[in-house]
């Protein structure tokens, strides 16, 4: 009995552990990618190599493990795959890395905290999220969404003094030299990152919809990486035309950033978030982004000597408050789906019972009964 309870508790913790693992992975990617971009690596080339590495690693597992469960490819599914590979590998990642070039890794991750709010709005538009304005929980969702946007604006427009939190002050000459262009760069970078957030939110929604007709997470990941490599390669050849030296790699940070971000943040991330979204929805996956911001702020300040400004800290705090208002309001919705499932499933179970009685009059042969199903539902609610 104890082992059964522990197993159930672990099963319920799996989505939480999975998304926390993703945030640690994203934090490592941000620091490594910023270091590679600082050394002159093209963000377009980084995106291509990243998805090559992801496809090479994921494709064999998809071919072997999902050979019997992979649905038949149709034109509709293929077009969704093309759209997915355009939204995330091409648009989102290129704009994200460009925004990071203009700003810092900490700033890019902090700006990305508007992603949960954007995803929430997109989910509401596509009827994956419900809002009742008379409900306190729905009001918390709306207020939290507005707070995340306000926090992002504060981070963009207000700098303030430098905070010497980790002893990485930087010299005064460098601060004076950068002060003139930092505001313009921050505005450009924030616009690019915000557009990338919209693209990523659309990717999350579309991935959730696609998994309903193509429930093979590994194969879906392999297709996204393959098509993303092709589309990203075309974009890179156009943007870096005539300069073939940008494609060269050595045993340095550039290669490490491409391989790490490809395997962890494309291959594993697309697969894990696909699995979690099938059971918890896209909003749940994106609500853990602030954890990545905290990790990157600490690691980039220590290893990249990036400066932390008061405005970014204040904006980040506002974003986190708004974000967790959204999370609080969202958490109260978990009771509603279970009641809906209970109401819809019980008639199905009753019909199955009647069929079982007709086919097999022995009641001991029934596998699932109405009372058992109700017990299961109550257990899940607990």
C-alpha positions in Angstrom: 0.0 0.0 0.0 2.8 2.4 0.9 4.6 1.6 -2.3 1.5 2.3 -4.3 1.0 5.7 -2.6 4.6 6.6 -3.2 4.3 5.6 -6.9 1.1 7.8 -7.3 2.8 10.7 -5.6 5.8 10.3 -7.9 3.5 10.1 -11.0 1.9 13.4 -10.0 5.3 15.0 -9.5 6.5 14.0 -12.9 5.1 17.1 -14.8 6.6 19.4 -12.1 10.0 17.7 -12.2 10.0 17.7 -16.0 9.4 21.4 -16.4 11.9 22.3 -13.7 14.5 20.2 -15.6 13.6 22.2 -18.7 14.3 25.5 -17.0 17.7 24.4 -15.8 18.4 23.3 -19.3 17.3 26.6 -20.8 19.4 28.5 -18.2 22.5 26.6 -19.4 21.6 27.3 -23.0 21.3 31.0 -22.4 24.7 31.3 -20.8 26.5 29.2 -23.4 24.7 30.8 -26.3 25.5 34.3 -25.0 29.2 33.3 -24.7 29.2 31.9 -28.3 27.5 35.0 -29.7 30.0 37.2 -27.9 32.7 35.3 -29.7 31.2 36.2 -33.1 29.0 33.2 -33.9 26.1 33.9 -36.2 22.8 33.4 -34.5 21.4 32.0 -37.8 24.1 29.4 -38.0 23.7 28.6 -34.3 20.0 27.8 -34.9 20.9 25.5 -37.9 23.6 23.5 -36.1 21.4 23.3 -33.0 18.6 21.5 -34.8 21.0 19.3 -36.7 22.3 18.0 -33.4 18.8 17.6 -32.1 17.6 15.6 -35.1 20.6 13.3 -35.1 19.9 12.4 -31.5 16.1 12.2 -31.5 15.5 10.6 -34.9 16.8 7.1 -34.0 14.7 6.9 -30.9 11.6 8.0 -32.8 12.1 5.4 -35.5 12.5 2.6 -33.0 10.3 3.4 -30.1 7.3 4.8 -32.0 7.3 2.5 -35.0 4.0 0.9 -34.0 2.2 3.9 -32.6 3.2 6.6 -35.1 0.1 7.8 -37.0 0.0 8.0 -40.7 1.3 11.2 -42.1 -1.4 13.4 -43.8 -1.2 16.7 -45.7 -3.0 18.5 -42.8 -0.5 17.1 -40.2 2.5 17.9 -42.5 1.4 21.5 -42.9 1.1 21.8 -39.1 4.6 20.5 -38.8 5.8 23.1 -41.3 4.1 25.8 -39.3 5.6 24.5 -36.1 9.1 24.4 -37.5 8.7 28.0 -38.8 7.3 29.4 -35.5 9.9 28.0 -33.1 13.2 27.0 -34.8 13.2 29.9 -37.3 11.2 32.9 -36.0 11.4 32.5 -32.2 15.0 31.4 -31.8 16.5 33.8 -34.4 14.7 36.8 -32.8 15.6 35.6 -29.3 19.3 35.3 -30.1 19.3 38.6 -32.0 17.6 40.2 -28.9 20.2 38.6 -26.7 23.0 40.1 -28.9 21.6 43.6 -28.3 21.1 43.1 -24.6 22.3 40.4 -22.1 21.4 36.9 -21.3 19.7 38.0 -18.1 17.7 40.6 -19.8 16.6 38.2 -22.6 15.4 35.6 -20.1 13.6 38.2 -18.0 11.8 39.6 -21.0 10.7 36.1 -21.8 8.7 36.0 -18.7 5.8 37.5 -20.6 5.5 34.2 -22.4 3.1 32.7 -19.9 0.8 35.6 -20.2 0.8 35.6 -24.0 0.3 31.8 -23.9 -2.7 32.3 -21.6 -4.3 34.9 -23.9 -3.7 32.6 -26.9 -5.1 29.7 -25.1 -8.2 31.7 -24.3 -8.6 32.7 -27.9 -8.5 29.1 -29.0 -10.9 28.1 -26.2 -8.2 26.1 -24.3 -8.6 28.4 -21.3 -11.8 29.8 -19.7 -12.4 33.2 -18.1 -15.3 34.2 -15.8 -14.9 37.9 -14.9 -17.1 37.5 -11.7 -14.7 34.8 -10.4 -11.8 35.9 -8.2 -9.5 33.4 -9.9 -10.3 34.7 -13.4 -9.6 38.2 -12.1 -6.3 37.1 -10.8 -5.4 35.7 -14.3 -6.3 39.0 -16.0 -4.4 41.2 -13.4 -1.4 38.9 -13.5 -1.3 39.1 -17.3 -1.3 42.9 -17.2 1.3 42.9 -14.5 3.7 40.7 -16.5 3.4 43.2 -19.5 4.0 46.1 -17.1 7.0 44.5 -15.6 8.5 43.9 -19.1 8.0 47.6 -19.9 9.7 48.6 -16.6 12.7 46.4 -17.5 12.9 47.9 -21.0 12.5 51.6 -20.2 14.0 51.9 -16.7 17.6 51.0 -15.8 18.6 52.7 -12.5 21.8 52.2 -10.7 24.0 49.1 -11.0 23.5 46.5 -8.2 26.8 44.9 -7.1 25.1 41.7 -6.0 27.7 39.2 -6.9 30.7 41.6 -6.9 30.7 42.0 -10.7 30.8 45.8 -10.9 32.7 46.3 -14.2 35.1 49.2 -14.7 33.7 52.8 -15.0 35.1 53.3 -18.5 33.1 50.4 -19.8 29.9 51.6 -18.1 30.4 55.1 -19.6 31.1 53.7 -23.0 28.0 51.6 -23.0 25.6 54.0 -21.4 24.8 55.9 -24.6 23.8 52.9 -26.7 22.4 50.6 -24.1 18.9 52.1 -24.1 18.6 51.9 -27.9 19.9 48.3 -27.8 17.5 47.4 -25.0 14.5 48.7 -27.0 15.6 46.8 -30.1 16.3 43.7 -28.2 13.1 43.9 -26.2 11.0 44.2 -29.4 12.7 41.2 -31.0 12.3 39.1 -27.9 8.6 40.1 -27.5 7.8 39.1 -31.1 9.7 35.9 -30.4 7.4 35.3 -27.4 4.3 35.6 -29.6 5.8 33.1 -32.0 6.7 30.7 -29.2 3.2 31.0 -27.7 1.7 30.2 -31.1 4.1 27.2 -31.2 2.9 26.0 -27.8 -0.8 26.2 -28.8 -0.2 24.6 -32.2 1.8 21.8 -30.7 -1.0 21.0 -28.3 -3.5 20.9 -31.1 -1.2 18.8 -33.3 -0.6 16.2 -30.6 -4.4 15.5 -30.7 -4.1 14.1 -34.2 -0.4 13.1 -34.1 0.2 11.7 -30.6 3.8 10.7 -31.1 6.0 13.1 -29.2 9.4 11.8 -30.4 8.4 11.6 -34.1 6.9 15.1 -33.8 10.1 16.4 -32.3 12.2 14.8 -35.0 10.0 16.3 -37.7 10.2 19.8 -36.2 14.0 19.6 -35.9 14.4 18.3 -39.5 12.1 20.9 -41.0 13.6 23.6 -38.8 17.1 22.7 -40.0 16.0 23.0 -43.7 14.1 26.3 -43.1 16.7 27.7 -40.8 19.4 26.8 -43.3 17.7 28.7 -46.1 17.4 31.8 -43.8 21.0 31.5 -42.8 22.2 31.3 -46.4 20.2 34.4 -47.2 21.3 36.4 -44.2 25.0 35.3 -44.3 25.3 35.2 -48.0 28.9 35.5 -49.3 30.4 34.8 -45.8 31.1 31.1 -45.6 33.5 31.5 -42.7 30.6 31.8 -40.3 29.8 28.1 -40.8 33.2 26.9 -39.5 33.3 25.3 -36.0 36.2 24.4 -33.7 36.4 22.7 -30.4 35.3 25.7 -28.5 32.3 27.4 -26.9 30.5 27.7 -30.3 30.4 23.9 -30.8 29.5 23.3 -27.2 26.6 25.8 -27.4 25.3 24.3 -30.6 25.4 20.7 -29.3 24.1 21.5 -25.9 21.2 23.7 -27.0 20.3 21.2 -29.7 20.1 18.1 -27.6 18.8 19.6 -24.4 16.8 22.7 -25.5 15.4 21.5 -28.8 15.4 17.7 -28.8 14.5 17.0 -25.2 12.6 20.2 -24.7 10.2 19.7 -27.6 9.6 16.1 -26.4 9.1 16.8 -22.7 6.9 19.9 -23.2 4.8 17.9 -25.6 4.2 15.1 -23.1 3.4 17.6 -20.3 1.1 19.7 -22.4 -1.0 16.6 -23.3 -2.0 16.3 -19.6 -1.6 19.8 -18.1 -1.9 22.2 -21.1 0.4 24.8 -22.6 -0.1 27.4 -19.8 1.3 25.0 -17.2 4.5 24.5 -19.2 5.2 28.2 -19.5 4.5 29.2 -15.9 8.0 28.0 -14.8 10.0 30.6 -16.8 10.9 32.8 -13.8 13.0 29.9 -12.5 15.2 30.1 -15.6 15.5 33.9 -15.1 16.8 33.4 -11.5 19.3 30.8 -12.6 20.6 32.8 -15.6 20.9 36.0 -13.5 23.1 34.2 -11.0 25.2 32.3 -13.5 25.7 35.1 -16.0 26.7 37.6 -13.3 29.3 35.1 -12.1 30.6 33.7 -15.3 29.9 36.4 -17.9 30.3 39.4 -15.5 27.0 40.9 -16.7 25.8 43.9 -14.7 22.5 43.8 -12.9 20.5 47.1 -12.9 17.9 48.1 -10.4 15.2 48.6 -13.1 15.6 45.0 -14.3 15.3 43.7 -10.7 12.1 45.8 -10.1 10.6 44.8 -13.4 11.5 41.1 -12.8 9.8 41.3 -9.4 6.6 42.7 -11.0 6.7 40.0 -13.7 7.0 37.3 -11.1 4.2 38.7 -9.0 2.0 38.9 -12.1 3.0 35.5 -13.2 2.1 33.8 -10.0 -1.2 35.5 -9.9 -1.8 33.8 -13.2 -0.6 30.5 -11.8 -2.8 30.9 -8.7 -5.8 31.5 -10.8 -4.9 28.7 -13.2 -4.4 26.2 -10.4 -8.0 26.6 -9.3 -9.1 25.5 -12.7 -7.8 22.0 -12.1 -10.9 21.0 -10.3 -13.2 21.9 -13.2 -11.7 19.5 -15.8 -11.9 16.6 -13.4 -15.6 17.2 -12.8 -16.2 17.5 -16.5 -14.4 14.2 -17.1 -16.4 12.6 -14.3 -19.8 13.8 -15.8 -18.9 12.7 -19.3 -17.2 9.5 -18.4 -19.8 8.0 -16.2 -22.4 7.5 -18.9 -19.7 5.8 -21.0 -18.9 3.5 -18.1 -22.6 2.7 -17.6 -23.0 1.8 -21.2 -19.9 -0.4 -20.9 -21.4 -2.1 -17.8 -24.6 -2.9 -19.7 -22.6 -4.3 -22.6 -20.6 -6.4 -20.2 -23.7 -7.7 -18.6 -25.1 -8.7 -22.0 -22.0 -10.4 -23.1 -20.8 -11.8 -19.8 -23.4 -12.3 -17.1 -20.8 -13.1 -14.5 -20.3 -9.8 -12.5 -16.9 -11.0 -11.3 -15.5 -10.7 -14.8 -16.1 -6.9 -15.1 -12.9 -5.0 -15.1 -14.1 -1.5 -14.3 -17.3 -0.6 -12.6 -19.0 2.8 -12.0 -18.1 2.7 -8.3 -14.5 1.9 -9.1 -14.4 4.7 -11.6 -15.8 7.2 -9.1 -13.2 6.0 -6.6 -10.5 6.7 -9.1 -11.8 10.2 -9.8 -12.0 11.0 -6.1 -8.5 9.7 -5.6 -7.2 11.9 -8.5 -8.9 14.9 -6.9 -7.2 14.2 -3.6 
